[in-house]
Amino acid sequence: MKNEALTPMEIESRLGEFSGWQQHGLCISKTYSFKDYYQTIAFVNAIAWIAHREDHHPDLAVSYNACRVDYSTHSAGGLTEKDFICAALVDALFKP
């Protein structure tokens, strides 16, 4: 898989395949809500496992009952296919 930044049209197309993810500048983000802190941290730990396995690490904003996940590929200067692959893996974790 090449590590090149996607074009604006490619980004828009890929975002259309996801629910709740939004583009903010050079990143995509989504906020997940939970019942309590324990569920939030369990989700964060699962994301850490994915990040390690995929060697692609999101920025996380963690609170008592929510976690915002931000993906971007700094080395490519924008969004890459890897960001969307990881976003799909994180979505697969979430069971409301």
C-alpha positions as CSV (number, residue, x, y, z in Angstrom):
1,M,0.0,0.0,0.0
2,K,1.4,3.4,-1.0
3,N,1.6,6.1,1.7
4,E,0.6,9.0,-0.5
5,A,-1.9,11.7,0.4
6,L,-5.4,11.2,-1.1
7,T,-6.9,13.8,-3.4
8,P,-9.9,15.8,-2.1
9,M,-12.2,13.8,-4.3
10,E,-10.8,10.5,-3.0
11,I,-11.3,11.7,0.6
12,E,-14.9,12.8,-0.1
13,S,-15.6,9.4,-1.7
14,R,-14.2,7.5,1.2
15,L,-15.9,9.6,3.8
16,G,-19.2,8.7,2.1
17,E,-18.6,5.1,3.1
18,F,-18.4,5.9,6.8
19,S,-21.0,7.0,9.4
20,G,-20.1,9.8,11.7
21,W,-16.5,10.5,10.5
22,Q,-15.8,14.1,9.5
23,Q,-12.9,15.8,7.9
24,H,-11.2,18.6,9.8
25,G,-8.3,20.0,7.8
26,L,-5.8,17.2,7.3
27,C,-7.5,14.7,9.6
28,I,-10.7,12.7,10.0
29,S,-12.3,12.4,13.3
30,K,-15.2,10.8,15.1
31,T,-16.5,10.9,18.7
32,Y,-17.7,7.7,20.4
33,S,-20.0,7.9,23.5
34,F,-20.1,5.3,26.3
35,K,-22.0,4.6,29.4
36,D,-19.1,5.1,31.8
37,Y,-15.3,5.6,32.2
38,Y,-14.7,1.8,32.3
39,Q,-16.2,1.3,28.8
40,T,-14.4,4.4,27.5
41,I,-11.0,3.1,28.6
42,A,-11.7,-0.4,27.4
43,F,-12.3,1.1,23.9
44,V,-9.1,3.2,24.2
45,N,-7.1,0.1,25.0
46,A,-8.6,-1.7,22.0
47,I,-7.6,1.2,19.8
48,A,-4.1,1.0,21.2
49,W,-3.9,-2.6,20.2
50,I,-5.1,-1.7,16.6
51,A,-2.6,1.2,16.5
52,H,0.3,-1.1,17.4
53,R,-0.8,-3.9,15.0
54,E,-1.3,-1.4,12.1
55,D,1.7,0.8,13.1
56,H,-0.6,3.8,12.7
57,H,-1.4,5.8,15.7
58,P,-4.4,8.2,16.1
59,D,-4.7,11.2,18.4
60,L,-7.2,10.5,21.1
61,A,-9.2,12.9,23.3
62,V,-10.6,10.9,26.3
63,S,-13.2,12.0,28.8
64,Y,-15.4,10.2,31.3
65,N,-17.9,8.8,28.7
66,A,-16.5,9.7,25.3
67,C,-13.4,9.3,23.1
68,R,-12.7,11.4,20.0
69,V,-10.4,9.6,17.5
70,D,-8.4,11.7,15.0
71,Y,-6.5,10.1,12.1
72,S,-4.1,11.7,9.7
73,T,-0.8,10.7,8.1
74,H,1.7,13.4,9.0
75,S,4.5,11.9,6.9
76,A,2.3,12.2,3.8
77,G,1.0,15.7,4.6
78,G,-2.6,14.6,4.6
79,L,-5.0,11.7,4.6
80,T,-4.0,8.3,3.2
81,E,-5.7,5.0,2.6
82,K,-4.2,3.8,6.0
83,D,-6.3,6.5,7.8
84,F,-9.5,5.1,6.4
85,I,-8.5,1.4,7.0
86,C,-7.8,2.2,10.6
87,A,-11.1,4.2,10.9
88,A,-12.9,1.1,9.7
89,L,-11.1,-1.1,12.2
90,V,-12.1,1.3,15.1
91,D,-15.7,1.4,13.9
92,A,-15.8,-2.4,14.0
93,L,-14.9,-2.2,17.7
94,F,-17.9,0.0,18.7
95,K,-21.0,-1.6,19.8
96,P,-23.5,0.9,21.3
